[in-house]
Amino acid sequence: MRTLVLGRTPARVTEVLATLRGDGFDAEGVSTDEEARKLLGAEEFGVLIIGGGVEPDSRAALKEFAAEHGVRRVIDGALTAPFDAYVRRAFEPLIRETASTG
């Protein structure tokens, strides 16, 4: 199941992607709403992770857009260090759960 990660800090997006990909997940990452919309509209993603730095208005609009484009789960995240441990504890179980119910 493909996962899209949206975060305002590119370095953090890169760290999340490194952990997810290293653990066998198919994931892409972007830092702008426009990039997220483009990917969600053109490709199939089952999960969208929205980082804590994404503004409330953007977050709400992206959740609606994601639902319209077949995203099955939106995860609200706010990374805490160490980032790899947070990703494994907070994101990966939800991605697995979503994949197993499909």
Contacts in CASP RR format, 6 or more apart in sequence:
PFRMAT RR
TARGET T0000
AUTHOR 0000-0000-0000
METHOD contacts of the structure
MODEL  1
MRTLVLGRTPARVTEVLATLRGDGFDAEGVSTDEEARKLLGAEEFGVLII
GGGVEPDSRAALKEFAAEHGVRRVIDGALTAPFDAYVRRAFEPLIRETAS
TG
1 26 0 8 1.000
1 46 0 8 1.000
1 47 0 8 1.000
1 95 0 8 1.000
1 98 0 8 1.000
1 99 0 8 1.000
2 26 0 8 1.000
2 27 0 8 1.000
2 28 0 8 1.000
2 43 0 8 1.000
2 44 0 8 1.000
2 45 0 8 1.000
2 46 0 8 1.000
2 47 0 8 1.000
3 20 0 8 1.000
3 25 0 8 1.000
3 26 0 8 1.000
3 27 0 8 1.000
3 28 0 8 1.000
3 45 0 8 1.000
3 46 0 8 1.000
3 47 0 8 1.000
3 48 0 8 1.000
3 49 0 8 1.000
3 95 0 8 1.000
4 27 0 8 1.000
4 28 0 8 1.000
4 29 0 8 1.000
4 30 0 8 1.000
4 36 0 8 1.000
4 39 0 8 1.000
4 40 0 8 1.000
4 45 0 8 1.000
4 47 0 8 1.000
4 48 0 8 1.000
4 49 0 8 1.000
4 71 0 8 1.000
5 13 0 8 1.000
5 16 0 8 1.000
5 17 0 8 1.000
5 20 0 8 1.000
5 27 0 8 1.000
5 28 0 8 1.000
5 29 0 8 1.000
5 30 0 8 1.000
5 49 0 8 1.000
5 51 0 8 1.000
6 13 0 8 1.000
6 29 0 8 1.000
6 30 0 8 1.000
6 31 0 8 1.000
6 33 0 8 1.000
6 35 0 8 1.000
6 36 0 8 1.000
6 48 0 8 1.000
6 49 0 8 1.000
6 50 0 8 1.000
6 51 0 8 1.000
6 54 0 8 1.000
6 62 0 8 1.000
7 13 0 8 1.000
7 29 0 8 1.000
7 30 0 8 1.000
7 31 0 8 1.000
7 50 0 8 1.000
7 51 0 8 1.000
7 52 0 8 1.000
7 53 0 8 1.000
7 54 0 8 1.000
8 31 0 8 1.000
8 51 0 8 1.000
8 52 0 8 1.000
8 53 0 8 1.000
8 54 0 8 1.000
9 31 0 8 1.000
9 53 0 8 1.000
10 31 0 8 1.000
12 79 0 8 1.000
12 83 0 8 1.000
13 29 0 8 1.000
13 30 0 8 1.000
13 31 0 8 1.000
15 79 0 8 1.000
15 83 0 8 1.000
15 84 0 8 1.000
16 27 0 8 1.000
16 29 0 8 1.000
16 49 0 8 1.000
16 79 0 8 1.000
16 83 0 8 1.000
16 87 0 8 1.000
16 91 0 8 1.000
17 27 0 8 1.000
17 28 0 8 1.000
17 29 0 8 1.000
18 84 0 8 1.000
19 83 0 8 1.000
19 84 0 8 1.000
19 87 0 8 1.000
19 88 0 8 1.000
20 27 0 8 1.000
20 87 0 8 1.000
20 91 0 8 1.000
20 92 0 8 1.000
20 95 0 8 1.000
21 27 0 8 1.000
23 88 0 8 1.000
23 92 0 8 1.000
25 92 0 8 1.000
25 95 0 8 1.000
28 39 0 8 1.000
28 43 0 8 1.000
28 45 0 8 1.000
30 36 0 8 1.000
30 39 0 8 1.000
33 54 0 8 1.000
33 58 0 8 1.000
33 61 0 8 1.000
33 62 0 8 1.000
36 48 0 8 1.000
36 62 0 8 1.000
37 62 0 8 1.000
37 65 0 8 1.000
39 45 0 8 1.000
40 48 0 8 1.000
40 65 0 8 1.000
40 66 0 8 1.000
40 69 0 8 1.000
40 71 0 8 1.000
41 69 0 8 1.000
44 70 0 8 1.000
45 66 0 8 1.000
45 69 0 8 1.000
45 70 0 8 1.000
45 71 0 8 1.000
46 70 0 8 1.000
46 71 0 8 1.000
46 72 0 8 1.000
46 73 0 8 1.000
46 98 0 8 1.000
47 71 0 8 1.000
47 72 0 8 1.000
47 73 0 8 1.000
47 74 0 8 1.000
47 75 0 8 1.000
47 94 0 8 1.000
47 95 0 8 1.000
47 98 0 8 1.000
48 62 0 8 1.000
48 63 0 8 1.000
48 66 0 8 1.000
48 71 0 8 1.000
48 73 0 8 1.000
48 74 0 8 1.000
48 75 0 8 1.000
49 74 0 8 1.000
49 75 0 8 1.000
49 77 0 8 1.000
49 91 0 8 1.000
50 59 0 8 1.000
50 62 0 8 1.000
50 63 0 8 1.000
50 74 0 8 1.000
50 75 0 8 1.000
50 76 0 8 1.000
50 77 0 8 1.000
51 76 0 8 1.000
51 77 0 8 1.000
51 78 0 8 1.000
51 79 0 8 1.000
52 76 0 8 1.000
52 77 0 8 1.000
52 78 0 8 1.000
52 79 0 8 1.000
53 78 0 8 1.000
54 62 0 8 1.000
59 76 0 8 1.000
62 74 0 8 1.000
63 74 0 8 1.000
66 74 0 8 1.000
67 74 0 8 1.000
72 98 0 8 1.000
72 101 0 8 1.000
72 102 0 8 1.000
73 94 0 8 1.000
73 95 0 8 1.000
73 98 0 8 1.000
75 90 0 8 1.000
75 91 0 8 1.000
75 94 0 8 1.000
75 95 0 8 1.000
77 90 0 8 1.000
77 91 0 8 1.000
79 86 0 8 1.000
79 87 0 8 1.000
80 86 0 8 1.000
END
